[in-house]
Amino acid sequence: MNETEKELKILQDNYQEENIVTLEWKEHIRRRPGMYIGKLGDGASADDGIYVLLKEVLDNSIDEFMTGFGKTIEVVVENESVIVQDHGRGVPLGKVKDVCSKMNTGAKYDSKSFKRSVGLNGVGIKAVNALSSSFSMVSSRDGLSKTVTFTQGTLLSDGELEPSKNSSGTRVEFTPDAAIFGDYHYREEHIEPLLKNYVFLNIGLTINFNGKNYSSKNGLEDLLNENLTSEELYPIIHLFGEDIEVAITHTNQYGEEYYSFVNGQHTTQGGTHLAAFREATARVIKEFYDRNYEYSDIRNGIVAAISIKVEEPVFESQTKTKLGSKDMEPNGVTINKYINDFLKKELDNYLHKNPDTAEKLQKKVQDSEKERKAIAGVTKLARERAKKANLHNKKLRDCRIHYNDAKGDQREETSIFITEGDSASGSITKSRNPNLQAVFSLRGKPLNSFGLTKKIVYENEEFNLLQAALNIEENMDGLRYNKVIIATDADTDGMHIRLLLLTFFLQFFPDLIKKGHVYIFQTPLFRVRNKKKTLYCYTEEERVNAINELGPNPEITRFKGLGEISPDEFRNFIGEDIRLDKVTMKKEDLLKELLEFYMGKNTPERQTFIIDNLVVEEDVVA
């Protein structure tokens, strides 16, 4: 028997009846949490699992509101535990335990009860239960209440019926299990946008979060106003239909910016409804003006939102971030036709009735067309140059797996480090994961692109090759890396390069930042070590603590540049313990004013700001 035959025999012997395992529902969820809540995370990112748990509970309360029951929801997050109390109908008391612990159990299979439901399969609340160290549900209904409690999905108590002071409603309390999520923390800056989206999509709903009320009178119009970081060029176009609501405006920013929702679910990755909306909006505007405008010119600078209600929607995963349905309801009109017919009537009518808005919109389209034609020649040449350079581009050390064609966890883990100089890129290249981590090396300081037109992107070799590497020239659909990581030295030159890169992204690709793809790489400032132990410190406080831990006279090294860190050491910083700060934008961060102040021509105000915030760093002797 040769070696191959031996291996096959071992595999055969290891595949018997006793090797077939049937897991309990809770054990399957705990072993494969990614199937139910996406990634885990520690709460630092808005899409981390602990926020999915909160959303799954809230979705049930939102469904109650959407069916006409319970106008107020209370949310309390304290000491990493969550309480969600609604005032809906309450879970039928004889089924409280089942809806928490039996898979494929729920009311949402009955379309009459939940015709336009957020939750579909009765899975979400079970996942919350299984992934929580403590979980309880209290349902109040018809003057009675029922309480059930669990730990890690295991039933602790199934309470008796008791008189209830509350008329009706459901109260869920849970604490995510540290054995699954590690040292996690809920962050208000990630919870608040989630709650705001709920009230924007449900006019008349009030959510009280830790004592603060959130509500909306104008729906998606309020949502756009909340998220605009550039001034709108015309008043927001706000249109309603039976199962659809849209809001549209344009700004002077580049690119396209959309917010899409299905049955109240924020479909961050879009889907069939968003594709139909983008196509129909451009077509209706083009036909209104009866001009041969290109769709890209019509959509350049657009900021828009769409919310539709679909019966029995099909999403591409349990986390419901991308719609896959083609029909508004089973065997009904297609989503594409429904959206197109709605916009063809309502948007066309609006533009006819509001000539001032129509005039301003057309001027924006014409400005975009004029700029595109002005750079057409240089664009074609630059594309060809970028393609040729990328074939043997020494600036880009690419990875094998990319964001636009990967799936699951690998999709989230794809990243590109933008570094300064060959020494830094060399260290990262030698220590990176070549499957998922790419490296792009800058040469010198990039150009300050503030106030320049997009023509500069194609004329400047660094910017041209960078946008080609990211594959974002046309739109965000082809983005090749989930995380675009700015990795510069922790000195004044490195900080300046960081600002110049951020200016480039904010000026020409703001959606890259708004969708959470841009990060700042944090490398240690100090290495503190003795013969037995080495500690890396990212702050002065950590350095002091390290000295105290290691005792007298440890060796202290101050890292001035990434190139000083050997590849062997770099492996400690770009793996699972990588420290990244996400670059974010808020409503108050008005883009034009922000860039004008920090990156425009020197002004007395900025000089005063620099002087007032000047920090002189003392050298640390090794």
N, C-alpha and C positions, 0 to 999 in steps of 0.2 A: 504493500500500500504506500503510494507516494504521499508527499506532504499535503498536496491539495485534497486528496481523498481523505486524509486524516482530519483536516479542518472541516470538511463537509460532514464527516461522521460525527464530530463533536457538536456541530450545529444541529444535526438531526437529533442527537441524544438530548440536547437542551431544549427541544421544542416538543414537549409532551403535554398531556392534559393538566398536570400540576403547574405548568408554566402559564396557563391562561388564568388571569386575575380579573375579578369583577370588583371594582371600587364602589364604595358608598358615594352618594352624591357629594357629601361634604368633603370626603377625601380626594375626590377627583378635582374639585375646585381648588383645594389647598395645594395639590400637587401641580396643577396646571392653571394658576391664577391668570396668566396672560391670555388665555382663551376667553376669559370673562371680563377682565378689566383692563386689558392692554398691559402696559409696563407697570412695574411696582413703583420705584422711586421713593424719595424721602419727603416729598412735599415741596421741593424747590421749584418744580415745573408744574404748570397749570394742568398738564395732561397726566400727572402722576396718579397712581391707583387710588390713593385715599380720597381724591376729589371725585373719581368715578363712583366710589361707594356713596359719597354724599349725593351725587347726582341721581344715582339709582333710586335712593329713597325719595328724593324730591320729585322725581318723575311721577311716582305714584300719587303724590299729593297734587301735582299739577294736573294729572288726568282727572282727579276729582273736580278741580276748578273748571276744567274745560267741559265737563259734563253738567256744570251748573251748580255745583255744591262746594261751599267753603271759599269765601273771598279772602281769607287771611291765612298765612302759613307762618309759624314761628320757627326760627332756626337758632340754636344755641351751640356754639363751639367753645369748649372750655376744657383745659387740661387734656387736650387731644381726644376728648370724647364729643360726640355729636348727638343733639336732640333735634328731631323734626316733628312738629305737631301741626296737623291740619285739622280743619273743621268740616270735613266732608261727611260722607255717609257712614264711615266706619266699616271695617272689614266684617262681614257676617260672622257672628260670634262663634258659631260652630266650626269655622274654617280658619281661625286665626293661626293655630299651630301648623296647619297644612300649607298655608300660603308662605310661611317662613321656612319650611323644611322639606316640602315635597316638590321635586322638579316637575315641570310641565303642569303646574297647578296655578290657576289664576282665572280672573274674569275676562281677560282680554282676548280670549279665543272667541268670545261671543261679541260679534261686531255691533250688535244692537246696544250693548252696554257701553262699549268704548270704541265708537266708530272711528275716531281719529286719535288713537292712543299713541303715547310716547313709547311706553313699554309694550312688548309684543308677546314674549314667550314665557313670562313668569319666572325668568331666570335671575333678574337683577337682585331682588331682595334676598334670594337664597345665597347669592354670592356674597352679599354684605354680611349675612349671618355666618357663613362658613369662614370668612376671613376676619372675623372680629373675635377678640378675646372675651368680650361680653356683648350681648345683644338682647334687647327686649322689645316687644311690641305690646301696646295697650290699645285695644279697640273699644270705643264707646258707641252704643247704639240702643235706641229704644229704652233709655233709662238704665241700662246695664253695661257693665264693662268686663272685659276678659284680658288677662295678662299672661304672656308666655315669656320665658327667659331661656337663653342658650349661652354656651361658651364654645367657641370654635365649631359651631353647628350642632353641638350635642345638647339635647334638651335637658335643662335643669329643673324647670317647673312648668306645669301646665295648670294655671290657676282656675279656680272656680268662678262662676258668674257672681258678680258683686254689683250692688247699686252704684250708679255713676252720677257724679255731679255735672259732668259734661253731657250736653244733649247728644252730640255725635262727633265722631272724628277718630283719627288714628295718630298715636304717638309712638315713634320709633327712636330708641336710644342705642347707640353702638360705640364701641371703642376698637378701632383697627388693631389687629393682632401684631404686636412688635416682633413676634417670631417670624412673621411674613414680611413686614414692612421695615423692620429695623428701627433705627432711631429717627422716626419721622416727626414732622411738625406741620400742622395746618397753618397756612399763611393767608391772612385776610386779603392781600392783594390778588390772590388767585380765586378766592371765594366770591368776592364782590362782583367781578365781571360775570360770573356764572349766574348770580342772583339777578343782576340787572338785565341780562338777556331774557330770563324767565318773565320779568314784568314787562319788558318791551314787547314781548310776544303775546302777552295776556293782559290787555287793557282792563282795568278794574281789579286786578289782583294786587294785594299788598303782601310783601314778605318782610317780616321783622327779623333782622339778623343782629343778635347780641344787643338789642335795644334800639337799633336804627331801622327806620322804615324805608322800603324801596317800593316805588310804584311808578306808573307811566300813564300819561293821558294821550300821548300821540304815537305810541307804538314804534314802528320802524323809523319814523322820522326822529324820535328821541334817540334811537340807537345810533343813527348816523351822526347826529349832533354830538353824541357822547364820544364817538370814535374819530371824528374829523381832526386831523392835525394840520390841515391847510384850509384856508378860507374857501367856502363854496363860491362858484362863479355865478350861480343863479339859485333861487330858492329851491329847496328839496321838493322834487316831484313825488307825491305820496298818493298811491292808488290802492283801492280795496276791491276785492271780489268775494264771492261766497267762500271759497277755499284758498284764497290767495291774497297776499299783501306785498307790495313792493315800494321801495323808496330809492330815488335816483338823483344824483347830482354829479357835477364835475368840479375838479379843482385844477390848479396849475402843476400838480405833481405828475411825475411820469408813471406809466404802468396802469394797472387795473387793480381795484380793491373791492372785494365782495364779501358779504356776510350772508350765508345761506342756512335755511332752517326747514326741517320737515317735522310736522306735528310737535313743534316746540323744541325739537332736538337740533343743536348746533352742528351742522354737517361741515366740520372744518376742512374736510377734503372734497367738498362739493358733491358731485354726482350728476345724475341725469337731469335733475331740475335746474342745477346751475348752468350746465352746458346749454340747455334749452333757453334759459333766460339770457345768457350772453349773446347767443345767436339771434334771438327774437328782438332784443333791444336794439342791436345794431341794424337789423334789417328794417324795423319800423322807422327808425330815425332816417336811414338812407332813403326810404320810400317817401317819407314826409317832405324832405327837401328836394326830391326828384333829381338828385345829383349822384354822380358815380363815385361817391366817397368810398374809400377802403374801410373795412370794418375796424382795422387796427387804429385808424385815425379817429373814428367815432368813439372807440372805447378808451383811447389814451386819456388818462386822468380821471376816468369814471370812478366814483365811489357809490356803491349800490348795495341793497339788501333785498332778499326775497324770502318769503315764508309761505309754504304751501301745506295743505292738509290732505293727506293721502290715506285711503282706506287700505289696511293691511300692507304697509310699506315693507320693502325688502332692502335691508342694509347689507353691506359687504362684511360686517363683523358685528359681534355683540356690543361693541362700544359705539356703534351707530354713527360713525363719522363720515360715511360716504353712502349716498343713496344709489341703489341699483335698480329700483323699480322702473318700469316703462309706462305703467298705467296708473291713472288716478284712483281707480278701484278695479277689482277683479273683472276682466272682460269689459272694461269701460273705455272711455276716451283716453288717449295717450297723454302723458305728462307734457310731451313736446307740443302737441296740438293745443292742449288746454292753455298753456302759458302763452303760446304764440297768438291764439285767438284773443286772449285777454288783453295783451299789450297792443295788438293791432287795432283794437277798438279804443281802449282807455288811454294809452299813451298818445296815440294819434289825436284823439279828441282833446287831450290836455294841451298839446302843443298848438293846436288850432285856436284854443280858447285863451292861451297865454302867449301872445306874440313876443313880449319882452324876453321871456324865458327861452323861447324858440330862437330868437336872435342871438342871445348870449351863448346858447349851446352851439349854434352853427359857427359862431366866431371861434370857439374852442376847437371845433373840428377842423376848421380852415387853418388855424394856427398850427395844429399838429400836422396837417397835410403839407403846409409850407415848409416846416422844419424837416419833415421826412424827405421831401424832394430836394431840399438844399444839401442834404448830406448823402443823397442816394449814391453819388459817385464814390465818395470816400468810404461809404458803408460797404459797397460791393468789394472794393479793393481790400478793406480791412478784414472782411470775412474770409476772403481767399488767403490773406496773409496769416490769419489766425489758424485756419485749417491746416495750412502747410506747417506752421510752427508747432502745432499740437501733435503732428505725426512724430516729430523728434524734438519735443519741447523740453529743454533742460530745466526750464523754470517749474514744470509740473511733474512731480513724481506721483502718478495716479495710483488709485487703488483698484481692486478687481470688481468690487460690488458697489453699485450706485443707488442712490435714493429713488430715482425715477423708474428703476426696474427691480428693486429689491422688495421683499415682503417681510412682515412680522418684525421681530426685534432687530434684525439686520438693517432694515430700512431706517429705523430710528438711530442706529449706531453709526451710520455713514457720516464721515466728517472730512473737512479739508482744513489744514493749518496754513494760514497765510503768514509767512515769516519774513524777516529782514536779513538779507545776506546769506552767503553760502555756508558759513559755520553753523548758524542756528538751524538752517534747513537740513544740513548734513546730520546733525545730532538727532533731530526728530526722525528723519528718514531711516536711520539705522535702528531706531528703537520702536518705531510705529508698528501697528498691525497692518500689513500690506493689503489685506482683504478689504478693510473698512476705512482706513485712514490715508488720505492723500496729503501731499505737501506742495505748496506753491511758494516759490522764492521771489521776493521783491528785489529790485536792484535800486538801492538808494531810496530817497524819500519820494513818495508819489506826489503828483501835482495837486495843488489845492483846487478842487473842481467847483467850489462854490461860485454861483453866478454864471457858470459857463453852460453852453448848450450841449446836447448829447453828442454833437459832432466830435467833441473832445474825446469821448469814449473810444471812438474808432481811430482817431489820429494818434492818441497816446498809446504806445506799445504795451506798457504795463497794464493799463486799464482794459485794452482790447483783448489781451491774452487772458486776463483775469475773468472777464465776463464770458469769454469763450470756454474757459475751464469750468465755470459754474453752469454754463449752458442756459443763461437767463436772458439772452439777447431779445427774443421774441416775447416770452412770458415766463411765468413761474412754473409752468407745467413740466418743463424739461430739467428742472433743478436736479443736479447730480449728487448733491450732498445735503443731508438733513441739517448738519451743523457746520456753519462757516465760522471758523475760529481764528480770531486775530491774535497771533502769538508774537508779540514784540518784546524787546528788552524792557526791564523795569527801571529805565532811566528817562531823562528828559527827551532824548531823541526817539526812544521807543514810544513814549506817550504821544509825541507829535505825530509819528507815523500812524499810530492808532487813530488819532483824531482825523487825519487826512483820509484814511480808509473809511471811517464812519461817515465823513462828509460825502464821499463818493457814493456809498450805499444810500444815504438819506436823500441825496440829490437826484439820483437816477433810478434807484431800486428800493424805494421806501417799503414796499410790500415784503421784501426780504426780512426787514427788521420787524414789521408789524405782525408777521406770521411766526416770529420767534425763532428764526434760523441763525441769527448772528450772535456770537459769544465772544467774550474776552477771556483769554487763557491766563490763568493765574499760576505763576511759577514761584518757587520758594525764594525768598530774599536772603535767607541765611541757612547755612549748614552748621549745626553744633554737634560735635562728636568727641568721644574719648575712645579708649582702646576697646571698650565693650559695646558701645552703642552709638548710633548715628540718628540724629533728629533733624528734620527739615522744617523750617519755620517760615510762615507766610506773613507774619506781622511782628512788630517789635514786642508785643505782649507774649507771643509764642516764643520768641528768642529768650526773653527773660525767664519764662517758665522752663525752657529747656536747660538753661544754665543752672537753675535751681535743682532740676531733676538729676543732672549729670554730676553735680558737685563742682569742686574748685578746679579752675584752670582748664576747662575744655577748649578744644580747638574751634574757633569761630571763623567761618568763611562767609563773606558778603558776595553774593553773585551779582555781578554787574551786567552780564549779558547771557542770553541763552547758549551762545557758543562756548561759554566757559563750563557748561554742564556736560559731562561725558555721556555718551549714548547709554552706558550701563545705568547711570543715575537717572537719565531721562525716562527709562522704563517705569520708574516709580511714580511718574507724574502724568503719564498719558494713558494709563490703563483704567481700571475700575475706580480708582481713587482720584481721577482727574478733577481739578477744580476749575469750574467755568462760571462766569457771570454772564447771564443773558442780557443782551441789550434790548430795552423795551422803550415804547413810546406811549405817552398818555395824552389825553385831550389838551391838557395845559401845555404840553410841549409843542407849541405851534412851530411847525417846521421852518418856515421862512424866517421868523424872528429868531429862532434858536441858532440857525446857521449864520444869519447876519451878525449876531452878537459875537459868536465864538470864532467864526471863520471869515468874516468880512474884513474890510479895510480897518486898520487900527483906529480906534476911537478912544477919546478920553475915558469913557465909561468902562471900556474893557481894560485899559491900562490900570485904572483904579481897582478893578476887580482882581487883576493879577497881583498887584501890590498887596492888597488886603488879604489874599489867600496864599501868599508866598510862604513856602516851607523850605527851610534850609536843612538838608540832611547831613548829619554828622557821619563821617567815615567810621566804619567799624574795622579795626585792625585784626587780621587773622592771628 
